[in-house]
Amino acid sequence: MAGPSVRLNGCKRPAGGDAEGPRAGGKRSRTGRREAKEKSSRLSAALLGEDCEISQEQLYELLQYAALGKRHNAAQPSWCHIYHQSRLAGVVVIVLHEMSQLHFYKFYLQFKHLRKVFRHRFTLLPSSANFLASLCGEGASLKPQGTVQALISTGVECTPKSSGLQCDPIIRRYGKEKRGLTSYTLTSEELKKNDYPMRDSPGCKGYMYTECDLQRTDSSPLFGLDCEMCLTARGNEVTRVSLVDAQGQCLLNELVKPESVIVNYCTRYSGITRKMLLPVKTRLPDIQTRLKKILPHDAVLVGHSLNADLRALQMIHPSVIDTSLLFARNEGRRFKLKFLAKAVLGKEIQCEQRLGHDPAEDARAALELAQFFIEKGPAKVAELNLEMLLAAERRTEVSLSKSVMQPQQCGVQKQLNDPPHLSKPCFLACLQEMGQKPLLLGRQEPDSSGLCQSDLSTSNKQILQRALEDVPLSTFSIIQFSLDPEFVASHLLAGFFEKVRNKLTDMLTIYAGPFEEDFCLKSVKKEFGRCGPIQSLTVVTETYQPYVCIQYDMLEAAQLAVESLNGAEVAGSCIKVQRPVTAATLDCDVLIKELELDIENEGVIYVAGIKKSLTETDLQEEFSPLKDLETLFLPKDLQSGKHRTCCFLKFQKSQSAADALEAINGWATKGSTLRSRHALASGHLWRWIWQMNHSSEKQGGNSLSEKMAPLSDSEQDVKKKVKKLDQHIKKLYRSLQNNTLCVVLFPGMNSIHGSQSGLGLMGIKDDGGGSAC
């Protein structure tokens, strides 16, 4: 699994196979109530530690099995277990477009329904723009007539075939006459609209300016630029940079080591591995300096969605040609670079046999596309009928995928030597062959470019109303809700990230004191260290008597310190323990209580005071007498790989967790005294907090001296929108039949808006209105 990993210890997998059918259920029945429950579908998922990070392929496994089951040769997903799949009433997937894990925790209190219903949660690796297509298979964007319904009003496209060149979007934008390259460079308004880094733009403070300020002419030199990125705690960071000149000669092709902790190498796309970066010494400032030195003062940079590359490079360049915008399409959609290279240049790039993209190849392809456009002119480009070529390519892919389907398997079982895109389209195709009607509702529809067609006149309320009518008629449904574009703008997301990180830092920080002038700092560190791993400890001397500022790595540790040491005698002084009073911590008590009562933390307790010399086996043996213990999770430092002085214990029953909590507090093991409390951030959340916490450390951030700025009007609007979304999901969820698998997805982002991990919530609706487990 990609990214830094933590270890799941002692996880008990569900015993037995997929016990479908009345007989299997009857064997387990002991009372009438138990028998009725066994006949319902159940979902089991031990999502702790690294098992909380789920890829899109693993998500696809789940949906495929839920929709088709063993009878159609679909295999149980590798990371969770669905009991009695054949009794599922249906599958409903709710996608919150362009929202991420960041949104869930920024507006944690507003997502009241989601928190109370879904006990199974996981981190979803960040998605590219074609999330819907990858969710159901790349061929799912083709809507089989009379089968996949879509609430999308895209209008009538005017194509060369139907209405002549005059209606082609390229002709409408540039006219028919050939022009020089300066006619195709983006204007200041276009740079701003397409999220290019600019001077005085939000989030661009500290960016390096290339100082290429000479007047551009049609003879100015062109340079192709492309970067590959990995995902770090700060977002997308550069790992490889390629620059080519107008003759296609590679001037720069360099690996770069990010400053922040790498969360995901994105090897499938970037081709970058941990082994490749280990010996690398080059850092981003080195690359910035070299690029600035190489580029002449009238240079024009060419790239495909070049804004993402320049933001990752943290550089500002005034003159660019963006081939994703140059080859214009209707309604803001964009062609993929791979498709354009093949259709226009006759070149195959980004081959599936190769691991990851070659940035030099991509930079060269973008440069040649721009040169072709300039040399041939808009009319010749329009005559290529790119839309028709794309449609033909899609039809060929679907036909090819159907030709390799084995009828007796309904095309579900993957051929070992087939590339992934050949098997994925079979998912919906098999449902259709079975006479079922998949349903897709939303503002966006996936297309082969990986972007979505949008109809902003379609509101979330309209989508909800249509879903309430049509979901009962379908066994497999995807419902997509969206925030308006202004609410997912990159500057707003950057503000959210900073505020969440500052809030977490304040919640992880406590002040203890006052102490005597000659107090023993070592004894203070030892006492507070018993509550959990300490990230930093500093003495505050600005006060009349000294205080100690302690920042923990885990929310439970900070809360345990407040609860157990406030008013205690430490280092010879009776001290007060408190969090810093900032706008971020005014609702801290409310948040702590909500986290503690969160359904995800039901039956999970946090244990501190564990000696580093204890092994996993020692702990399993130590806690084995505890009743109904299901999972022991021993967190590791994501940098050093060493385990921490704490662990999480998950119990099958809440009462067993409460009993264990009472028994463990004060429990002496191997010479150390244990402290325990209910979990606040189990599973995926503690890992995310660690990454944000250490991201703040890397950047030298110190939220203790910062005051949380009041919410702007736009942020207040987002807050209201998010609360409304939660109500929409609540209404839709309540309308579902019992025994329906419901999955809610925050896809995350790996796009021009930056990169954020996604979040998934799932459960099977039962009579109690919650998820079964």
FIMI-921018 format. One line per 4 residues: number of its first residue (from 1); their letters; for each residue x, y, z of C-alpha. Coordinates in steps of 0.001 Angstrom, whole numbers. Layout:
! residues N
NUM) a) X/Y/Z; ...
***
This chain:
! residues 773
1) magp) 0/0/0; 1388/3396/-974; 2503/6003/1498; 3896/5717/5045
5) svrl) 2350/2748/6800; 1388/1905/10332; 814/-1584/11544; -2412/-3303/12453
9) ngck) -1765/-5839/15189; -3883/-8749/16282; -6674/-7917/13816; -9197/-10738/13762
13) rpag) -10546/-11407/10300; -14124/-12636/9981; -14177/-16418/10175; -15533/-18517/7330
17) gdae) -16534/-17614/3836; -19484/-15676/2505; -22164/-17557/4372; -25060/-16848/2085
21) gpra) -28425/-18556/2204; -30969/-19425/4898; -29132/-22518/6014; -25939/-20670/6898
25) ggkr) -27907/-18039/8751; -29904/-20690/10584; -26784/-22347/11906; -25838/-19182/13720
29) srtg) -29371/-18487/15033; -30015/-18941/18727; -33087/-16773/19258; -35746/-15359/16953
33) rrea) -34119/-11930/17091; -30645/-13321/16352; -32002/-15332/13424; -33627/-12261/11884
37) keks) -30393/-10335/12259; -28311/-13115/10687; -30577/-13139/7662; -29752/-9500/7034
41) srls) -26619/-8473/5149; -23781/-7415/7405; -20581/-5485/6854; -17372/-6165/8726
45) aall) -14251/-4034/8372; -11366/-3732/10831; -10204/-300/9676; -7286/621/11893
49) gedc) -3790/1729/11018; -2620/1155/7462; -5820/-727/6702; -7574/2638/6859
53) eisq) -5972/3759/3602; -8052/2448/704; -7220/2805/-2987; -9752/3334/-5770
57) eqly) -9093/-234/-6927; -10044/-1576/-3482; -13157/593/-3479; -14028/-805/-6902
61) ellq) -13652/-4339/-5451; -16234/-3529/-2792; -18791/-2062/-5197; -18344/-4857/-7718
65) yaal) -18909/-7560/-5113; -21816/-5706/-3498; -23559/-5312/-6859; -22835/-8766/-8322
69) gkrh) -21801/-11225/-5601; -20230/-14671/-5853; -22912/-15944/-8173; -21421/-13765/-10892
73) naaq) -17827/-14610/-10012; -17068/-11389/-8120; -14684/-11924/-5216; -15054/-10638/-1669
77) pswc) -13103/-7369/-1306; -9681/-7890/226; -10091/-5251/2944; -13599/-5863/4315
81) hiyh) -16296/-8531/4319; -19945/-8479/3266; -22010/-11267/4812; -25121/-12390/2927
85) qsrl) -24481/-10226/-115; -27376/-11848/-1963; -29790/-10289/526; -28688/-6731/-166
89) agvv) -31653/-4637/-1297; -29372/-2358/-3306; -26198/-272/-3401; -26215/3519/-3164
93) vivl) -23016/5541/-3588; -23155/9219/-2618; -20277/11267/-4022; -19519/14735/-2651
97) hems) -17736/16198/-5673; -14377/17961/-5082; -14643/17520/-1320; -11974/15855/802
101) qlhf) -11166/14633/4292; -10271/18241/5043; -13893/19311/4484; -15204/16606/6823
105) ykfy) -13042/17736/9739; -13250/21437/8988; -17052/21127/9209; -17128/18158/11574
109) lqfk) -19971/19506/13717; -22075/20319/10632; -21863/16731/9342; -24089/15583/12176
113) hlrk) -25929/12848/10288; -22843/11345/8626; -21066/11062/11982; -23993/9377/13700
117) vfrh) -24807/6791/11042; -21608/5444/9490; -19235/3599/11816; -16867/2384/9073
121) rftl) -14535/5093/7774; -11386/5037/5701; -8910/7361/4046; -9361/7385/286
125) lpss) -6246/8032/-1760; -6698/11354/-3586; -8481/11174/-6907; -7785/12613/-10300
129) anfl) -10593/14481/-12076; -12113/11301/-13523; -13258/9933/-10171; -16681/8797/-11380
133) aslc) -15173/6974/-14339; -12693/5134/-12118; -15448/4348/-9629; -17444/2273/-12085
137) gega) -14830/1477/-14705; -13477/3769/-17387; -16208/2754/-19842; -18965/3768/-17445
141) slkp) -19023/7286/-18842; -20814/5948/-21911; -24513/6029/-21120; -26284/2929/-22520
145) qgtv) -29643/4133/-23799; -32562/3328/-21586; -30298/1949/-18884; -28181/4568/-17147
149) qali) -30296/7604/-16366; -28583/10937/-15814; -29901/14246/-14521; -27598/16340/-16679
153) stgv) -28544/19090/-19084; -25495/19774/-21191; -27225/21567/-24061; -26652/20934/-27769
157) ectp) -23028/20819/-28785; -22180/22439/-32070; -19640/20185/-33824; -17925/20336/-37185
161) kssg) -19956/17388/-38361; -23350/18912/-37584; -22928/22606/-38190; -19634/23268/-39964
165) lqcd) -16374/24728/-38713; -18013/28003/-37681; -19484/26367/-34566; -16315/24565/-33511
169) piir) -15126/25900/-30116; -11591/26345/-31499; -12881/28517/-34362; -15177/30466/-32057
173) rygk) -12225/31249/-29819; -9432/31934/-32315; -11096/32398/-35707; -9925/30609/-38867
177) ekrg) -6785/32577/-39713; -3296/31488/-38702; -1692/33589/-35991; 1634/33918/-34224
181) ltsy) 2360/32336/-30879; 1617/35527/-28928; -2064/35156/-29876; -2208/31893/-27932
185) tlts) -490/32954/-24702; -2891/33355/-21800; -3969/36850/-20832; -3813/38071/-17231
189) eelk) -7551/37439/-16893; -7158/33898/-18248; -4223/33212/-15931; -6299/34309/-12951
193) kndy) -9396/32388/-14081; -7402/29174/-14503; -5688/29373/-11123; -2180/30237/-12340
197) pmrd) 185/31606/-9699; 455/35385/-10079; 2034/38199/-8175; -89/39266/-5187
201) spgc) -2362/36220/-5678; -3610/34451/-2519; -1336/31589/-1538; 1576/32732/-3731
205) kgym) 3605/34493/-1064; 7223/33372/-1288; 6915/32095/-4869; 9955/32744/-7073
209) ytec) 9418/35041/-10061; 11276/34012/-13232; 11871/37699/-14145; 11152/36901/-17812
213) dlqr) 9774/40374/-18447; 10927/41144/-21994; 8179/41882/-24547; 7034/38670/-26246
217) tdss) 7092/38436/-30027; 6092/35686/-32426; 9781/34746/-32511; 10083/34283/-28752
221) plfg) 11489/30859/-27772; 9145/28086/-26623; 10011/25699/-23786; 8032/22625/-22770
225) ldce) 7686/22038/-19010; 6237/19153/-17043; 6523/17962/-13460; 5656/14792/-11585
229) mclt) 4487/15144/-8029; 4005/13068/-4929; 1562/13688/-2125; 3052/15033/1096
233) argn) 1605/16383/4323; 1581/19818/2626; -153/18638/-555; 1371/18148/-4015
237) evtr) 5151/18546/-4061; 7535/18179/-6986; 9574/14987/-7303; 10733/15339/-10921
241) vslv) 11077/18270/-13338; 11677/18220/-17092; 12296/21169/-19415; 12743/20817/-23189
245) daqg) 13586/23440/-25804; 11840/24147/-29120; 13880/21399/-30845; 12782/18857/-28227
249) qcll) 16211/18700/-26563; 16020/18001/-22846; 17609/20862/-20898; 16610/19668/-17457
253) nelv) 15431/16275/-16174; 15959/16192/-12450; 14661/14305/-9420; 13708/16504/-6448
257) kpes) 13347/15525/-2797; 10341/17197/-1097; 10826/19002/2206; 7704/17499/3830
261) vivn) 6860/13950/4862; 5790/11940/1804; 2324/10461/2270; 1925/8840/-1163
265) yctr) 4548/8509/-3905; 1729/8258/-6523; 4007/5796/-8329; 1297/4711/-10734
269) ysgi) 1298/8215/-12263; 4632/9714/-11264; 6855/6653/-11673; 8626/7802/-8503
273) trkm) 9523/5310/-5783; 11036/5657/-2340; 14214/3945/-3552; 14657/6503/-6332
277) llpv) 14476/9474/-3939; 16697/8066/-1179; 20041/9304/-2645; 18603/12559/-4017
281) ktrl) 19979/15777/-2507; 18336/18271/-4876; 15661/20424/-3264; 13022/22743/-4699
285) pdiq) 15106/25966/-4310; 17889/24325/-6361; 15455/23597/-9204; 13948/27085/-9032
289) trlk) 17392/28654/-9376; 18339/26431/-12324; 15081/27101/-14172; 15432/30831/-13644
293) kilp) 18985/30673/-15007; 18055/28569/-18069; 15025/30571/-19248; 15736/33635/-21420
297) hdav) 13891/36819/-20527; 11326/36425/-23331; 10680/32701/-22794; 7186/31265/-23327
301) lvgh) 6451/28134/-21280; 4236/25420/-22767; 2527/22660/-20806; -696/20747/-20312
305) slna) -2556/22204/-17295; 674/24044/-16587; -850/25878/-13622; -479/22752/-11470
309) dlra) 3201/22437/-12410; 3992/26094/-11672; 2187/25908/-8327; 4095/22779/-7388
313) lqmi) 7325/24539/-8421; 6206/27634/-6490; 7187/29798/-9459; 5482/32646/-11299
317) hpsv) 5951/33028/-15055; 4055/35686/-17023; 3785/34053/-20452; 2398/30540/-20973
321) idts) 561/28445/-23561; -1642/25807/-21952; -2444/23016/-24438; -5381/21823/-22321
325) llfa) -6976/25220/-23054; -5480/25747/-26528; -7367/22746/-27966; -10671/24194/-26790
329) rneg) -13787/22125/-26105; -17353/23029/-25227; -18440/23787/-21655; -14984/23955/-20142
333) rrfk) -14071/20319/-20748; -10501/19411/-21712; -8835/16719/-23781; -6242/14522/-22126
337) lkfl) -2648/15016/-23238; -2412/11330/-24131; -5384/11581/-26496; -4130/14782/-28167
341) akav) -667/13317/-28731; -2185/10319/-30487; -4913/12148/-32437; -2864/15176/-33520
345) lgke) 746/13995/-33556; 240/10257/-34058; 2382/9558/-30961; 1756/7095/-28153
349) iqce) 2687/8508/-24736; 1963/7453/-21137; 1952/3784/-22170; 354/1443/-19642
353) qrlg) 3306/-949/-19816; 5527/1759/-18330; 5429/2570/-14624; 4319/6172/-14333
357) hdpa) 4567/9103/-16736; 7794/10400/-18246; 7766/14186/-17679; 10259/14782/-20502
361) edar) 7980/12882/-22881; 4928/14827/-21690; 6741/18174/-21923; 7885/17346/-25463
365) aale) 4365/16279/-26474; 2807/19504/-25147; 5456/21578/-26932; 4886/19764/-30261
369) laqf) 1117/20195/-29911; 1543/23954/-29485; 3930/24091/-32449; 1448/22127/-34590
373) fiek) -1383/24493/-33634; 675/27594/-34421; 2025/26215/-37702; -1249/24766/-39080
377) gpak) -3691/27314/-37670; -7083/26882/-35978; -8970/25835/-39141; -6706/22843/-39797
381) vael) -6946/21783/-36152; -10739/22049/-36225; -10831/19900/-39360; -9316/17031/-37373
385) nlem) -12764/16559/-35772; -11222/15747/-32391; -14615/15219/-30744; -15515/12588/-33327
389) llaa) -12107/10921/-32974; -12580/10795/-29218; -16051/9275/-29538; -14692/6672/-31979
393) errt) -11877/5825/-29567; -14345/5328/-26741; -16505/3050/-28886; -13433/1019/-29828
397) evsl) -12452/606/-26169; -15934/-594/-25243; -16070/-3002/-28197; -12637/-4332/-27299
401) sksv) -13645/-4843/-23680; -16789/-6741/-24722; -14787/-8976/-27057; -12717/-10329/-24146
405) mqpq) -15711/-10956/-21869; -16445/-14603/-21174; -20249/-15037/-21282; -20401/-17521/-18431
409) qcgv) -18578/-15037/-16167; -20467/-11921/-17235; -17054/-10338/-17718; -16446/-9882/-14016
413) qkql) -13432/-12092/-13433; -10344/-10233/-14573; -8085/-11853/-17139; -4590/-11980/-15701
417) ndpp) -2897/-10475/-18724; -5543/-7879/-19563; -4831/-4215/-18827; -7181/-2798/-16155
421) hlsk) -9323/-759/-18543; -10486/-3931/-20313; -12156/-5427/-17268; -13626/-2371/-15548
425) pcfl) -16380/-1539/-18076; -17826/-5026/-17462; -19119/-3933/-14050; -22116/-1932/-15285
429) aclq) -22418/-4032/-18452; -23073/-7145/-16393; -25736/-5366/-14329; -27457/-4323/-17537
433) emgq) -27328/-7840/-18951; -29039/-9001/-15755; -31873/-6565/-16445; -30903/-4131/-13696
437) kpll) -30850/-369/-14190; -27817/1502/-12875; -28579/5112/-12008; -26280/8152/-12232
441) lgrq) -27550/11495/-10960; -25576/14689/-10545; -24291/17911/-12037; -21171/16291/-13452
445) epds) -20893/13461/-15945; -17549/11733/-16520; -16133/11833/-20003; -13022/10364/-21511
449) sglc) -11008/13495/-20892; -11196/12837/-17185; -13119/16073/-16631; -16794/16564/-15961
453) qsdl) -19478/18293/-17913; -21265/20761/-15690; -24746/22174/-15541; -24824/24553/-12625
457) stsn) -28539/25180/-13119; -29084/21735/-11637; -29207/22257/-7880; -28475/19737/-5146
461) kqil) -32132/20006/-4154; -33224/18966/-7659; -30796/16055/-7598; -32178/14977/-4221
465) qral) -35775/15098/-5446; -34900/13017/-8484; -32971/10561/-6315; -35925/10104/-3959
469) edvp) -38021/9150/-6984; -35536/6998/-8925; -33273/5272/-6387; -36020/2791/-5337
473) lstf) -36248/1712/-8998; -32547/891/-9274; -30358/-1706/-7582; -27184/315/-8087
477) siiq) -27146/4115/-7847; -24545/6861/-7822; -25781/10219/-6537; -23397/13131/-6799
481) fsld) -23812/16370/-4857; -21567/19364/-5492; -20545/22583/-3860; -20564/25565/-6205
485) pefv) -17166/26282/-7857; -16455/29333/-5716; -16580/27132/-2614; -13799/24818/-3817
489) ashl) -11439/27534/-5063; -7801/26856/-4250; -7355/29943/-2056; -10370/28959/43
493) lagf) -9087/25386/442; -5672/26725/1464; -7397/28825/4133; -9353/25795/5370
497) fekv) -6149/23758/5610; -4376/26401/7661; -7312/26843/10040; -7762/23113/10598
501) rnkl) -4050/22660/11178; -3947/25579/13630; -6982/24252/15455; -5460/20785/15765
505) tdml) -2173/22237/16978; -3968/24179/19716; -5952/21082/20740; -2716/19071/20954
509) tiya) -1060/21739/23133; -1362/22290/26889; 177/24701/29403; 1157/23444/32855
513) gpfe) 2230/25509/35867; 3152/27575/37695; 6355/25870/38877; 9075/26991/41259
517) edfc) 12074/28750/39718; 14381/25768/40281; 11880/23058/39276; 13070/19828/37672
521) lksv) 12082/19829/33977; 13020/16164/33638; 10424/15106/36200; 7768/17223/34442
525) kkef) 8563/15574/31112; 8421/12129/32717; 5041/12777/34360; 3393/14257/31270
529) grcg) 5022/11633/29049; 2917/9015/30810; -116/10466/29054; 1324/9827/25587
533) piqs) 4034/10731/23056; 5296/14321/23371; 6302/16186/20228; 7843/19221/21954
537) ltvv) 8278/20629/25457; 9412/24196/26147; 9664/26377/29249; 7704/29649/29194
541) tety) 9698/32318/31013; 7677/35416/30121; 5428/34791/33132; 6112/35670/36770
545) qpyv) 6615/31988/37545; 7700/29487/34891; 5169/27423/32948; 5758/24525/30576
549) ciqy) 4229/24334/27097; 3742/20723/25992; 2634/19684/22526; 1495/16085/22108
553) dmle) 1267/13919/19016; -2217/12625/19857; -5471/14236/20948; -6048/11552/23578
557) aaql) -2711/12334/25234; -3464/16055/25543; -6959/15383/26864; -5670/12780/29322
561) aves) -3152/15302/30648; -5875/17922/31169; -8154/15425/32902; -5619/13631/35103
565) lnga) -2976/16241/35958; -4970/19446/36444; -4647/20221/40153; -2038/17498/40679
569) evag) 1323/17964/42410; 4136/17772/39872; 7798/18663/40502; 6875/19941/43958
573) scik) 4133/22322/42768; 361/22090/42656; -240/22988/39025; -3019/23950/36665
577) vqrp) -3202/22234/33270; -5050/23986/30461; -5150/24463/26710; -4216/27810/25148
581) vtaa) -7236/30079/24930; -7683/31015/21278; -10651/31269/18942; -9709/27768/17791
585) tldc) -10213/26259/21257; -13418/28024/22313; -15463/25031/21179; -12776/22502/22160
589) dvli) -14908/20862/24860; -17780/20432/22404; -15482/18867/19808; -13861/16524/22337
593) kele) -17275/15341/23504; -18503/14803/19921; -15352/12873/19018; -15696/10728/22115
597) ldie) -19326/9899/21274; -18581/9430/17568; -19901/6068/16404; -16489/5330/14863
601) negv) -14898/5386/18333; -17489/3097/19876; -15700/298/21728; -12221/1834/21215
605) iyva) -9970/2957/24087; -6568/4647/24202; -3831/3291/26507; -704/5321/27411
609) gikk) 2396/4645/29476; 3651/1669/27451; 7409/1151/27593; 9201/1249/24250
613) slte) 10934/-2014/25144; 7601/-3871/25027; 6925/-5756/21832; 3675/-6369/20033
617) tdlq) 3663/-9925/21408; 4190/-8639/24950; 1169/-6342/24637; -1058/-9004/23127
621) eefs) -180/-11280/26019; -651/-8491/28568; -4130/-7537/27347; -5339/-11038/26461
625) plkd) -7399/-11395/29702; -9609/-8460/28626; -13031/-9650/27516; -14114/-9229/23862
629) letl) -10813/-7667/22767; -10932/-7575/18968; -7970/-5514/17762; -4755/-4114/19205
633) flpk) -3239/-1248/17228; 267/-46/18067; 955/3284/16276; 4368/3943/14819
637) dlqs) 6253/7147/14214; 5781/7661/10483; 9348/8978/10147; 11445/6664/12323
641) gkhr) 9226/3578/12100; 9523/3031/15878; 6372/2326/17858; 4986/4933/20234
645) tccf) 4403/4680/23990; 665/4143/23517; -1800/1883/21746; -5480/1577/20827
649) lkfq) -7675/-1336/21857; -10901/-2103/19998; -13571/-4238/21683; -16535/-6057/20192
653) ksqs) -18903/-4466/22707; -19035/-976/24210; -19577/-2356/27704; -16450/-4481/27411
657) aada) -14501/-1348/26458; -15901/490/29491; -14946/-2423/31770; -11438/-2522/30287
661) leai) -11080/1214/30788; -11796/857/34482; -9468/-2123/34821; -6516/-662/32894
665) ngwa) -6239/2722/34670; -3436/2272/37175; -2584/-1160/35767; 1146/-1839/36271
669) tkgs) 2913/-3693/33472; 6638/-4352/33175; 7389/-1587/35665; 5200/1125/34131
673) tlrs) 1757/2398/35146; -847/2618/32420; -3341/5410/31869; -6393/5063/29674
677) rhal) -9421/6901/28289; -11950/6650/25477; -10469/7103/21990; -10912/10421/20210
681) asgh) -9039/9875/16965; -8777/6199/16113; -8264/4764/12667; -7562/7144/9814
685) lwrw) -7855/10353/11872; -4834/9983/14158; -2632/9415/11110; -4017/12521/9383
689) iwqm) -3469/14566/12558; 141/13343/12741; 743/14432/9145; -813/17873/9651
693) nhss) 1020/18311/12945; 4405/17493/11450; 3618/19521/8336; 3221/22523/10653
697) ekqg) 6564/21689/12267; 8299/21465/8889; 6966/24849/7853; 7913/26416/11133
701) gnsl) 4295/27200/11897; 3353/28149/15429; -344/28553/15849; 45/29323/19550
705) sekm) 821/32924/18744; -1744/33143/15977; -5382/34040/16412; -7960/32320/14287
709) apls) -9302/34849/11834; -13092/35147/11845; -14903/33274/9102; -15312/35296/5954
713) dseq) -18719/35608/4326; -17764/32934/1787; -16699/30545/4558; -19943/31152/6397
717) dvkk) -21732/30289/3159; -19749/27050/2853; -20719/26192/6426; -24402/26580/5554
721) kvkk) -24012/24641/2300; -22284/21759/4073; -25003/21583/6712; -27593/21482/3927
725) ldqh) -25676/18668/2201; -25750/16673/5421; -29522/17162/5599; -29903/16058/1963
729) ikkl) -27941/12873/2695; -30018/12279/5837; -33245/12553/3853; -31961/10266/1108
733) yrsl) -30611/7740/3617; -33921/7576/5457; -35712/6813/2176; -33531/3762/1478
737) qnnt) -34806/258/2033; -33354/-1651/4956; -30455/-3887/3923; -29105/-1279/1468
741) lcvv) -25342/-764/1332; -24684/2970/1446; -21242/4430/722; -20503/8157/1073
745) lfpg) -17346/9379/-633; -15330/12569/-291; -13152/11854/-3356; -10253/14035/-2340
749) mnsi) -8373/16102/-4870; -5290/15693/-6967; -5898/18519/-9383; -5289/22201/-10027
753) hgsq) -6831/22972/-6628; -4072/21117/-4808; -4004/17639/-3329; -5985/16383/-348
757) sglg) -6762/12843/750; -10344/11688/431; -12608/10042/2979; -15058/7180/2731
761) lmgi) -17930/6266/5044; -19973/3108/4639; -22600/936/6274; -25614/-1245/5605
765) kddg) -28897/301/6651; -30742/-1736/9257; -33936/-1384/11307; -32106/810/13797
769) ggsa) -31301/3355/11100; -27551/2847/11441; -24923/699/9842; -24483/-2927/10689
773) c) -21120/-4182/11726
***
